[in-house]
């Protein structure tokens, strides 16, 4: 667990509790309880991704996207949801842990191949790596803070996150206006209250949940989202050429799980070990 930090159990308010925008109706605030878990301190870098990817492809895994980025120490990009889930299973097996994702409801067939149209089942009693639920991601992003727009407060500055500043667009954007050319290296900027890097900006992060409203489905205790299949999966955290709006803790983005774009990364801090759930 040298690369992960514990996130304590507790109730928190997920969503837009400060009323930023009236059209943010998919983020109406709701109180949810989340059990304790671990989150990776840093984003999954291209180098880390390739290390597991090489192991995986040598042990029967196949991927639609190999993952890309501009340097070994920047977060991996261009990976779809299915790639990330399979990669998590491979990372678990490489570390001698039990995989979390399966292709059958009986949880006997480890998910190693397949993409569009594959139904994925999650074994939450396994001790392997996995994507966070949306609630777990937001609790980790907030770093123990309450009623804040960003992990550190209500204002954002370009020395706090990798994003495209527009001081004339949002009153909470201190800028200065900039021209970003790509994601920043993993470990850039300051940590949040839990000691996690880059929970705002840099690259969008896939979560487990299907995108739907309202929060707290099917239960306000450890919600995992509605049972699919639905159209899109949730992404969180914003991205390097997106504006400050997307970097807010409450912002919800969603895409088809087959999409792999240059502003989407793998688990980043989202990769987690569930050992505190045992």
C-alpha positions, 0 to 999 in steps of 0.5 A, spaced: 500 500 500 506 504 499 502 508 493 495 508 496 492 512 502 486 511 507 480 514 506 476 514 512 468 512 513 463 517 514 457 520 511 458 526 507 454 531 502 455 529 495 453 534 489 452 541 488 451 543 495 453 551 494 448 552 488 453 554 483 448 553 477 441 552 476 442 547 471 446 543 475 440 539 476 444 532 476 448 534 482 443 535 487 446 535 494 444 528 497 447 525 504 451 518 503 455 514 507 461 511 504 465 505 508 473 506 509 477 504 503 484 506 499 485 511 494 492 511 489 496 517 491 497 519 484 494 518 477 496 512 473 502 514 469 503 512 462 509 508 465 505 505 470 500 503 465 505 500 460 508 496 466 501 492 467 499 492 460 505 488 458 504 483 464 496 483 462 497 482 454 502 476 456 497 473 461 491 472 456 488 479 456 486 484 450 485 491 450 482 495 445 487 501 446 494 501 449 494 507 452 498 514 450 501 520 453 506 525 451 511 522 457 512 516 461 511 520 467 504 524 465 497 520 466 495 515 461 490 517 456 486 514 451 483 509 455 476 507 455 472 504 461 473 497 459 480 498 458 481 501 465 477 495 468 481 490 465 487 493 467 485 493 474 484 486 474 491 485 471 494 489 476 490 485 481 493 479 479 500 481 478 500 483 485 497 477 487 490 479 489 483 477 487 480 480 481 474 484 482 471 484 475 467 478 472 463 477 466 458 472 469 453 473 475 456 467 479 463 471 479 467 465 476 470 468 469 475 474 470 474 479 465 480 479 461 477 480 454 471 484 451 469 491 450 462 494 447 457 489 449 460 486 455 456 485 461 461 486 467 460 484 474 463 487 480 465 483 486 466 488 492 468 482 497 475 481 493 481 485 495 483 487 488 484 494 485 478 497 482 475 503 479 471 507 485 464 508 485 462 516 484 461 517 491 467 514 493 471 519 488 467 525 490 469 523 498 476 522 496 476 529 492 473 533 497 479 531 502 475 531 508 472 539 506 465 540 506 461 545 502 467 547 498 467 548 490 474 545 489 478 540 494 482 546 497 476 551 497 472 555 493 477 559 488 481 556 483 488 558 481 493 555 475 498 554 481 493 549 484 491 545 478 492 543 470 486 547 467 484 552 461 483 558 465 478 563 463 477 569 468 472 572 464 468 566 465 467 564 472 468 569 478 471 563 482 477 563 477 483 567 479 487 565 473 491 567 470 489 566 463 493 561 460 495 556 454 496 549 456 499 544 452 497 537 455 497 534 462 502 535 467 506 530 470 503 525 476 504 528 483 504 536 480 501 541 484 499 540 492 495 535 495 488 535 498 486 534 505 487 526 504 494 527 501 491 525 494 494 529 488 490 532 482 483 531 484 481 537 480 483 538 472 489 534 468 485 528 466 478 526 467 477 519 471 472 513 470 468 511 475 464 505 476 457 507 476 452 508 470 451 515 469 444 517 472 440 521 477 439 522 483 444 520 487 444 514 492 442 509 488 440 503 490 442 505 497 445 511 500 449 507 504 455 505 499 451 507 493 454 504 486 449 507 482 443 504 478 444 497 475 445 497 467 446 497 462 445 504 461 448 509 456 454 512 459 459 511 465 461 517 470 467 521 469 469 526 474 475 531 475 475 535 469 481 535 464 487 539 462 484 544 456 477 544 460 475 550 464 474 551 471 467 549 471 469 542 470 474 542 475 469 542 481 468 537 486 461 536 484 461 536 476 459 530 473 461 528 466 459 522 462 461 518 456 459 511 453 464 506 456 467 505 449 470 512 448 477 513 449 479 520 448 485 524 449 482 527 456 480 521 459 485 517 464 485 510 468 484 510 475 488 515 477 487 515 485 481 512 483 485 505 483 483 502 490 485 497 495 479 494 499 483 491 504 479 496 509 473 493 508 475 486 510 
